Amino acid sequence: MPEQIEQLPSTIEATYKAREVEGVLDLYFYRPIGFQLARLFAKLKMTPAAVTWFGGLLGVIAGHLYYYRDLRTNIIGMAFHVCANALDNADGQLARLTHRENRDGYLVAGSSPAICLLALAAGISHALQGAAADYYRSSYLYFVTDRAGMGLDSSSALRSSYRELSWRTKPWNKLLLALYLNFTRQQEILSPHLKKLRNTAGQLFHCEIPNWLRTRYRNLASPMFKWWSLLMTNTRMLVLFALLFIGQPIWYFWFELTLLNLLLVYLIVRQENMAESLEEAAVTWQTSA
């Protein structure tokens, strides 16, 4: 095993998806910590999935500690939350370090009835916002970076893989794939034109995205990254921490339901318009070629 560790990439850049899709807090805080953790986990022979579930456990503990109306307890929850986010970075970095990227990592991510309903609605909003942001980032990596050759998951392909698995022989794998299939369906429903663009590009260019399309996609998509980053984990965490400090965590739910949902709708409209125009341009270019 020591020989294998020596062959691991020694620079943190090797564990980025792409620098331009990384948030500022990720680049200068979570990614450096996650890189060191990833190298440690590699030496310990831990899998990315194990790190994912460990981070999820810390996240659950943090959520439980937020329940109490005691700032000291909440601060402990914040510490667990930061650790969970660090592990959320580390699992992906470990996968890229050890070349063991798979679909499992995508999955681990009390009061009156009115509050419960509010929390449920905020949770659904959170899931949709995260799914859309992830779809946007993965599409950017597909069209702009050299990852087009890796392909992209689609609900149709995942459905075939799901049917091939047996509940009797591989129940755990089938459950994880069912959750990921549902996640992918949500992404495609939210962005039908982007899905169509990805399908058209795959059919026309066979994972060899032409330079003109790479450049045009980058120029149109890059300005939206600063807004998409607001829908990622770091923004939510900072807002939640601030509300906990002033003793008003209930407002976090309204933050999810109002401001973040309005931002989501705005970004989806912009993204869909962009994808529709690029899909038309790709068909036109192929026809005239």
N, C-alpha and C positions, 0 to 999 in steps of 0.2 A: 504493500500500500504506500510506503514512503515514496517509491519511484513515481507512482501515479500522482501524488500530491505535487511533486516537483514539476510535473508537466502541466499543471493547472495554470491558466492565464494569471500573470502577476499584476496586471493593471486593472483598476476598477472599471475603466471604459469597456472592457471586454464583457462586463455584466450588464451594461445598459441595453435597453431595447433600441433606443435611438436617443441621442442627447436632447434633441429638440422636443421630444414628447415627455421628458422628465420635468417635474415641477421643481421650483427653486429649493423648497424644503427637502425634497428627495435628493437633489444633487449634492447639497452641502451638509445634510444631516443624516437622513435615513440610508442613502446609498453607501456612504463610507462605513457606517456601522454595519449595514447588511453585508457588505463585502467581507469584513473581518469575520462576521458570524458565519458566512457561507464557507469560508476557508476552514473555519473550526469544524463545522458540521461535516465537511468533506473528509477531514481527518478522522472524525468519529464514525464515518461511514453511514451517516444519517441520510435518508432520502428526502427529496423536496416535499413529498406528501406528508412525511412525519413532521417536518418543520411547519407546514401549513396548518395541520391540526393542532399543534402545540400553540401556535399563534392564535388560532381560533379559540382555544381554551382560555388563554389570557384575556381575549376580547370579551368572552362571556363573563369572566370574573370582574372585569372592569365595568361592564354593564350592570352587574349586580350591585357593585359598590356605588354606582351613581344613584341607585334607588334611594339610599338613605339621605335624609335632610341634615347632613353633618359635613361641613366643609373639609375637615381633616380626613374623613372617610372618602369623600369625593376625590381629594388630592391623591390618595393611594390608588383610587380607580384610574386617575389620569396617568399615573406612573405605569400601571398595567396596560393602559391603552397605548401609550408610547411604545412599550415593549412589544405589544401585539403588532403595531405598525412596523416596527423594525423587523420582526420575524416575517411579516407579510412581504417586505422587500427581500429579506434573506432567502426565502424559499425560491423565488424566481431567479435570484442571482446564483444560488446553488445549482439550480437546474441548468443555467447557461454555462456555469463553470464545468460541470460534469457531463454536459450534453445529455441530460435526462429530462428534457422538457416534455410534458404530457398534459392531458386535459384535466387531470385531477385537481391541479392547483387552482383552477378557475372556480372551484365550488365552495371554497372556504374563504369565503368571503363569508305598578299595583295601585290600583286606585279605582275611581268610579268608572262605570261603563263608558261614560263619555271620554274619559282620558284614555281608556283602552282602545276605543275606536280611533281616537286621534293618533295614538301611537301606531296602530295598525296601518292607517292611511299614510303616515309618515314613512313607515317601513316599506310599504309598497312603492312609494315615490322614490325612496332611497335606492331600492333595487332597480327600478327603471332608469334612474339617472346614472347609476353605476354601469348598467348594461350598455346604455347608449354611449357613454364616454369610452368604455372599453372597445366597443365596435369601431368607434371613430379612430382610436389610436391604432388598433390592429390594421385597419384599412390604410392608414397613413404608412405604416411599416410595409405593407404589401405593395403599394403603388410607388413609394418614394425611395425606400431602401432596397437592399439586395435580398430581401426575404420573400420576394414573389415566388421563387422556386420552391419554397416550403409549403405553398398553398394555403388555403383558408378553410376552416371548418364551415360547413353549411348544414342546415337542418335535414336536408334530404340525405346527405352522406351519413350524418350521425344516426338518422333513423334506420338506415340499413345496418349499421354496426350494432345498434341497439337490438334489432330483431335477431341478430346472430348470437347474442349472448343468452344464456339460460339462467333463469332464476334459481334453478336447482343446483347448478354447478358453480356459477359465479354471481351470487346474489349481490355482493358488495360492488363489484365492477358494474353490474347492470344498474344498480341504484345511482351510482355516481354518474354514469352516462345518461341516465334519465334526467337527472338534475341539470347536467350540462346541455342536454338537448333542449330542455325548457328555456334555459338561459339564452341559447342561440336563437330560438324562435322569437323570444322577446326582442332581441336585437334586430332581427329581420323585419318584424312587424313595425318597429319604430322607424326604420329607415328603408322602405321598399326600393327607393330609387338608388340608394347606395348599394343595396343587394344586387339590383339589376346591373349596375355598373361593374361590380366585382364579377358577376357571371359573364357579362359581355366581354370584359377584358380577358378572362380566362379562356373563353372560346376563340377570340380573335387573335390573341397574342401568345397563348400557351405558356403563361408564366414568364414571358420575356417582354416586360413592359417597355415600350419605346421611350426614348429620352424626352421627346416632346410632351408625352403624357406625364412622365415623372415630374418635369419642370412645371407644367401647368398645374398639376395637382398640388405640388409643394407651394406654389405661389398663392393659390386660392385657399388652401387649408391652413397654412401656418398662422395667419392673423387670428384664427379662431382658437388656437391652443390656449391662450391666456384665459379665455372664457371657459373652455372645457375643463381646465385645471380646477376651476372653482367647484366643479361637481365631483371632484375626487376626494379621497379620505381626509387629506390634510386640512382643507377648508372646514369641513364638518367638525373635525376634532378641535380646531382653534375656536370656532364659534361655541361649541359645547362647553369647552373649558371656561370661556369668558362668562357664559350664562350660569355655570355652576358657581363661579366666584361671586356673582351678584345674587345668588340664591333664586334664580328664575329658570331652571332647566326646562320648564314646560314650554317656553318660547322656542326651544329648539325644534319641536314638532311643527310649529307654525312656520319657522324658517324653511324647513324642508318642503312644506306644502305650498308656500306662496313664492318666495323669492327664487328658490332653486328650481321649482317646477316651471315658473315663467321663463327662467334662463334656459331650461331644457327645451321648451317649445321654440324659443327664438333660435337656438343653435340647430335644432333639427330642421327647421324651415330653411336656414341658410345652407346647411349641409345637403339637404335634399335638392335644393336648387342647383348647387354646385355639381352634385352627382348627375343630375339630369342633363345639364349642359355638357359635361364631360362624356357622358355615354353617347350623346348625339354626335359629338366631335369624333369619338373613336370610330363609330360606324361610318361616318362620312369619310374619314381618313382611310379606312380599310377599303371602302368602295372605290375611292379614287386612286388607290395605290396600284 
